[in-house]
């Protein structure tokens, strides 16, 4: 019940959902003379929310503090070129990023953009850690777990089945971290997730004493590209970036309110 309620409340505060709800309320109220003024203000608020969060500059401002908090793992061609703390990891973990239940597509093509980006980075790192397990996580969707899809996608890209460990039960990030702490709390592990998601993952990991080496992936910003006059423009991509950022800030706020 709490899990569902949390998801619903989060949805209400995301820019597009908020704008639709407020705009719809405004359209209804504007037809009644007594509430016409309130309706107009709600319509204006709805438009302003979309205007602000669809701006590229705003998206960069919101997302940069999340994506730049932890450094990306640089290109390496041997284990010795990896950071020492990463070389010591016993496992590479791919946190769930979603997939489409489309049997006509390959497992790789069923993965969401986020899950695909995480998988590519995880396999890159895993290939340089010959003794590490490859851990995939995600709960069941229509009878097929996200962990299974991630695992089979990794197998099709060359990861042996015997090296893959599936965590089929975790429903969200907190569940994933708690399960990892239960299984691997005594050894260092590398966690691969989207760069914008990593700060919340690290907060949760520190709270349960999990030894984590952050391996951010699936960047939505490019530090040397997202600058200049282009930041003054608007597009749907900027709205998506802003939405990701708002979702993560809400998640961090939820942790703070619960004292975690």
Buried (B, 14 or more C-beta within 10 A) or exposed (E): EEEEEBEEEBEEEBBBEBBBBBBEBBEEBBEEEEBEEBBEBBBEBBBEBBEBBBBBBBBBEBBBEBBBBBEBBEEBEEEEEBBEEBBBBBBBBBBBBBBEEEEEEEBBEBBBEBBBBBBBBBBBBBBBBEEBBBBBBBBEBEEBBBBBBBBBBBBEEEBEEEBBBBBBBBBBBBBBBBBBBEBBBEEBBBBBBBBBBBBBBBBBBEBBEBBBBBBBBBBBBEEEEBEEEEBEEBEEEBBBBBBBBBBBBBBBEBBEEEEE
